[in-house]
Amino acid sequence: MSSHQPEDRVAERRSDRHHVVVIGSGFGGLFGTSALKRADVDVTMIAKTTHHLFQPLLYQVATGILSEGEIAPPTREILARQKNAQVLLGEVTGIDLEAQTVTSHVLGRETVHSYDSLIVAAGAGQSYFGNDHFAVYAPGMKSIDDALELRGRIFGAFELAELGASRGENVDHLLTFVVVGAGPTGVEMAGQIAELAHRTLKRDFRAINTRTARVVLVDAAPQVLPPFGARLGDWTKRGLERLGVEVMLGAMVTDVDERGLTVKFKDDRVERVDAVTKVWAAGVQASPLARTLAEQTGAPLDRSGRIGVNPDLTLPGHPEVFVVGDMISLDNLPGVAQVAIQGAKYAAKEIQGRLHGKPAQKPFKYFDKGSMATISRFKAVAVIGKVRLTGFVAWLMWLAVHLVYITGFKNRVSALGHWFVSFLGRGRSERTATEQQIFARTALAMLDRGATDLVSAPGEYDAAAELARREELEANAAEEVRLTDSHVRGVKV
């Protein structure tokens, strides 16, 4: 490990054209970049991952229905034909509004990017409501890493239960799964874990009966799916209970540890739930970049860390900076993909309009295309304007909408095939789980600077060691050639 300082580098601009920097590769970042493909600008997208994540389907990666590649295609592959766009890997750690620069880091390498216009679409992360230590035992559902870790934890729990039961041990805590948060993500996750235990895995084990697995959905709110209204919330609750999910409402999580969690009810009653596998889907917190921008502009932040913006999505006093998606606090907009998509397109259109001397657009207005959530196969709920749908019809709508928003024809076909196998049959094609998936996040967190501690400084290497290694590899290759050409393999020495 080395204690080097980050290497500063100012990224060169590719031309003298108007330069737009886009932060984030989610829906806001991708659609904002794509909307500028015919504009006379250069676009640089900076994101801390190399893929565009379709976050609403993360729970299907975690429960073995889909592979990570089907919902997270490479961003640069998506934008390969957009000649005015460049994709760069890096976590943005600083924005200087006066100097109009963005600073990003990746494995100890620091790069500073200048911009003429900026679209900030950094999204939101998981919120533990001030109890960040809960994350060690209850991963969230915001990234591919989260989904793969949860897949390892879920399938690993069944494996450990089988082992423990064969030794005569009590395995109830291994066969109990708790999902915290009764929003769409929590409902979908709880429903899929129940289907996994009660249907998919019921014939795969000998020492345990997976159908006796306990799935608990916990939320401090008094109902399931509050944004969907009382009637659909009640219908969803009954549907989950028919699946075998225990719905525990009005229960606030007060403590989480390796073997379970503690909840407290309104009447001060406290209950302990012993469960090795916990999933946190209870809240969101805007990207820290919102606070960075607020400190420089005086713009207000709400309780979720979202920043107040002007009606045209710009920062107060900085018309060249647009903020879109989950980061903004404006007109009670929900934290859904459509807000990010529409906001990014609006920002891109405004940038192009300014370059052509057109008058400013009217204030941003969100068009609500509705909300959907699945409960189990063939059952879902949907809100589209004043229309409320439940059951199979809502599930078909959910299927169609999500198929449309999966990026790439190949991924759509692959996802459709996996859905066919999982929903009509019992199969789950993505059941591979490893210890690395489960423990890598915790191990990296133990390092002072995370993965940066595992790599050498930029440009730092041992030339002599490299030469020696090259000579060794060449000698090994020459010996392999000699053995083959001399026909002495298998001949007694």
N, C-alpha and C positions, 0 to 999 in steps of 0.2 A: 504493500500500500504506500502511496506517496502523499505528501502533504503539500502538493503544489497549489498555486493560485490559479483560478480560471484564466484561460487565454482569451484576451479581448480581441474581437475581430469585427470590423464594420463591414457588413455585406454590401458589395458593390451593386449599384443599380444597373439593370440591363440596358437601359436607354434613358433618354431625357423625357420620356412620356410620363404622364400623370401616374403615380405609383400608389396602388391601393394595397394595404396590408390587411389580411383577414386573419383573426385569431380564433382558432378552433376548427375542427374538422367534422363537427356534428351537423345537424340539419341546417342550422343558421350559417355556418361556415361554408358548407358544400353548396347550398343553394345560392348564397351570396356570390361566391366565386363563379359558379356556372352562369349566373345572370349577367355577368360582365364579359362573357366570352366574345361578344361582338363589339365591345367598347374599345375606344382608342386609349387603352390603359394597360399597364403592366400590373399583374396581380401576384402577390406572394402570400400563400397560405402557410401559417405557422401553427403546428399542433403538436401536442405531447405524445400522440400516438400516430402510427402510420396508416390507420384505417378509419373508415367512416362507420360508426356504430349505429345500428338500428336498435336503439335501447329498449323499445317496448317488447322485444322478443328475447331479451336476456334470460328470462326465467326458463325459456325452452332450451337454451344451452345448458343451464344449470341442472335441468332434469332429464337431459339426454335425448331430447327430441331432435334438435338441430345442432350442427357443428358451428364453431365460432366463425368460420370463413363465410358461411351463408348469410350471416347478419353483419359481418364486418369486413367488407371487401377493401383492398388497398386503395387509399385515396388517390395516389398518383396514377393508378390504373384507370380510375373513373375519369380523371381529368387529363389523361394522356393526350387526347386530341385537341385540348384547349391550348393553343400555342402561346397565348399571352399569360398563362398561369404557371407558376412555379410552386412546388410543394416542398416545405422544409420541416424536418423534425426538430422539435425543441419545445421546452416548457417555458412559456412567457412568464417572467418573474418581475418585469418592470415596464412601465409605460411613462415616458416623459412627455407630457402634453405641450410644454413650451418648446422643447427641442424637436418635437414630433418624431420621436424614436421609440422603438420597441426593443426590449432586451430579452433574449431567450437563452436557455441553458440546456445542454444535453451532455451528460457524463463528463462534467468539468470543462466543457467548451462553451464559451460565452460569445454570443453574436449580437451585434446591435444593428437594427434595421431602421432606415428612415422611411417616412411615409408622407404622402400628400393627403390621402384620405385613409381612415381607419375604420374597419368593421370589427367590433369586439363581440364574438359569439362563443365565449368560453364556457357557457353552460353552468351547471350546478352539480354539486357533489352530495354525498349522503350527510344528513344531519343527525347527530346523536343528542341534540338538545343540551350541549354542555358536558356530556358524559362520553368524551371521545375514547376513553379506555374500554368502553363496551365493544368497540370495533375489533378488539383482539379476539373476542369469542363469538361475535355476531356480525359477520361480514355484511356489507350493504349489497345493493344491486345496481351499480352504476358503471361498471366496466367489464371487459372481457376477463380480466384477472379475477374480479369478484365472482363471475359466473363459473369459471373453471374451479376456483377454490370451493365454491358451494357444491359443485358437482362432486368433487373429491370428498367433501364432508358428508354429503347425503349418501352416496353409494358406499363410502367407507364405513359409515355407521352400520349399514346392514351387514357388511363383511365382519366387522368387529362383534356385532351381535351374534352372528352365526358361530364365530369362534368362542365367544363367551358362553353361549348356551350349550355348546358341545362339551364345555368344561364344567357345566352345572352351575354357572354363575347367573345372578340376576341381571338381565339386560334391558330392563324397562327404560332406563335413562338413555340407552342407545336407540331404542325404537320409539322415542318421543321426539317430535320435530315441532319447533315453535317458530311461527312467523310473526314478527312484530310490525303492525301497521296494516289496517284494513282498507287501504286505497286500492286502486286497480292492480298495482304490482303485487301487493300482499295477497289479495284475493286470488289472483292467477297462480301465484307461487304455491299457496296452500292447497288449491284445487289440484295442481299437478303432482305435488308430493303425495296427496291422498290417492290419486289414480295410480301413481307409481307403486305405492305400497299395497293397495287393495286389488290391483288388477295386473299390472305389468310383471311384478316380481313374485307373484303368489306361488309359482311352481318352481322357482329357482333355488330355494334353500331347503335344507333338511332338518336342521335343529331348531329353526324359528318359523313362526307363521307370520309372514309380513302383513297379513290382513288384520292382525291385532295391533299394528303400529298406531300410535296416537299422534294426530296432527292437530295443533292448537293455533288458532289465529287470535292475536291479542291486540287490542287498541284502546286507548284512553277515551276515544270518542264514543257516543252513545249508539252509533249505528255504523253499519258497513257501507262503504262507498258514499260518503256524504255529498260529493258533487253530483251524484246521479239522482238525488231526491229520495224522499222517504219510502215511496212505494217500491222502487227498484232496489233500494237498500235492503228492505225487508225480504223481497223475493230472492235476492242473492244470498242472504243469511240462511234462509230455509234450504236453498239449493246446496250450500256448503255443508249444512248439517246432514242432509240426506247422503252426501258423499262420505260422511264420517268425520268431518272436521268439527272440532269443538271451537265455537266462537265465543271469545271471552271479551265482552265490551265493558267500557267504563273502568278498565284496568290499566293503570299506569306502571310501566316498568321502572323500578327503582334501583335494581342491581342486576348485574350479569356477571357470571363467572364461568369457568370451564365446564362445570357439570350442570348448569341450569340458570334460572333467573327468578327474580322476586317481583311480584306485582302487588300494587296497592289499590284497593277499591275506594269509592267515594265515602263509604261508611267506615273508613280506616281499617277495614279487614285486610290482612296481608296473607298472600298465598305464595308458596314456593312451588315451582314447576321444575322437576329434574329432567334436563334434556341436554345432551351433548351437542346436538345440531340446532343452531339458532340462525335465523335469517332476519336482517334488519331492513325493513321497507317502510319506515315510519315518517321520514321527513327529508327535506332537501335544504341545502345551504348554497347560496350563490357562490360562484368562483371568487377567490380572494382578490381578483383583479377589480371587482366592483368597489371594494374598499380603497384600493389604490387610486381609482378614478375619483372617488368621493373626496378623498383627502386633498386632491389637487383642485377640485372644482367647488367644493362645498355642497354638492348635491346630497340629498338625504338618503339614508339606507333604512330599509324596513327590517323587521325582526329576522327575516330569512337572509339578510345581507344583500338584498336586491337594491339596485340604485335607481333613484328617480331620474327620469329623462324627460326631455321636451316632447311635445305631441308629435314631432317629426322624428323621434327616436335619437336625436342628437343630444350630446352632453351640454349642459348650460355653459355658455361662453365658448364653446368649441364646436362650431357647426361642421367641422371636418371629421368629427368622431361620432360614429353611430354605434349604439349598443342594442343588441337584439336577443330575443329568446328568453331563457330562464333567468337571465341576469337583471331584467328590468322590472321596475315597479311602476306600472302605468295602467290606469283604468281597470284595475282588478283583473288583469289578463292572467289566464291560467298558465301553468308551466307545462305546456304540451308542445309537440313537434310543430303543429300548424302555426303557432305563434312565432316560432323561430323562422320557419320557412317564409311566411308572409312578410315578416319584418325584414328579413335579409333581402328579399326581392324588392321591397320598398326602398331600402337603403341603396341598393345597386342602381335602381332607376333614378333616384335623386342625384347620385354621383354623375351618372351619364347626362342627366338634364342640365346640371351645372356646367359641364364641359361644353355643352351646346348653347349655353345662354338661355335656357328655358326657365320660365317662372317656377317657383317652388311648388311641390305637390301639396294637396290638402293634407291635413294631419292624418297620421296612420290610423286606419280603422280595421280592426280584426274581424274577419268573417269566420264565424264558428261553424265548423263542418261536423260537429258532434263528438261524442265520446263513446268508447266501447270498452268492455272488459269481458273476458271469458271466465267461466266458472269451472267448466270441465268440457270434455268433448261433447259437441252438439248442444251446448248450453252457454249462452252469453247474454249480456244486457247491453242496450245501446240507447243513447239519448241524441236525437237529431232534431234540433229546434224544439218544438212542442211535442214531437213524436217520441213515445216510449216503447221500446221493443224488448221482448224477452224470448228465451228459448232458442229453437233451431234456426228461425229466421234471422235473429240477431247474430247467431254464430256464423251463418253463411255470410252475412255482411262483414263481420269481423274478418273472416277468412279472405274475402275479396279485397278489402281495404289494405290489409297487411301485405297481401301478395303484391299489390300495386307498388307499395312503398319500399319493398325489398329491392335493393339496387342490383341491377344486372339480370339479363334473361336467364343465364346459367343458374344463378342463385335462386331465381323464382322456380325454375323447373325442379331443382334439387330439393328446395323446401317443400314444394307440393308433394314430391315423392315421399319425403319423410313424414309429412302430415298424414298421407294416405296410410303408410305403414303403422304409424302410432295411433291414429284415431279409429281406423277400421280394424286394425289388428291390435296386438299387444306389444309390438316391438319398439325398442328404443335403440337407434343405431349408434348413439354417441354415449356409451356407458364406460368408456375408459377413464380411470381415475388413478392418480399417483400421489405419493406422499409429497412430492415437490409442489403439486398444485395446492395442497393444504397448508404447507408450512413455509413456502418461499416468501410470502408477504411478511410474515412475522420475523423471519430470519433477516431480510433486508432492512426491516425497521430497527433491528438491533445494531446496525452499522451507523456510524456517526453521520455519514453522508450518503447512505443508501448504496445503490449500485455504483456510484462514482468511486467508492472505496475499493472496488474490485477491478478497476482498470488503471492503466498507467497514464501519466500526464500526456497531453497532446504532443506528438513528436518525440516522445521519450522512449528509446529502445536500446537494446544492447547489440551492437553490430557484430561483435565477435561471437556472441552466442548464436546469432542468426546464421552466420557463416558456418559454424560448427554443425548446427542442425541441418543445414542444407547439404553439407557433405555426407552426413549420416544418412539422410533420405536417399541421396543419389547412390550411395554404396548399397543400401538395402534393395533399391530398385534393380541395380546391376546384378546382384546375387539372385534375385527372383528370376530375371531373364536367363541367367546361366543355368539354373536348375531346370527350367522348362525346356530350353533349347538342347540341353545335354541329355534329356530323357532319364533323369536320375531320381525323379520323384517316386517314392514308394519302393525304391531299390534298397535292399539291406546294406547298411553302412558297416 
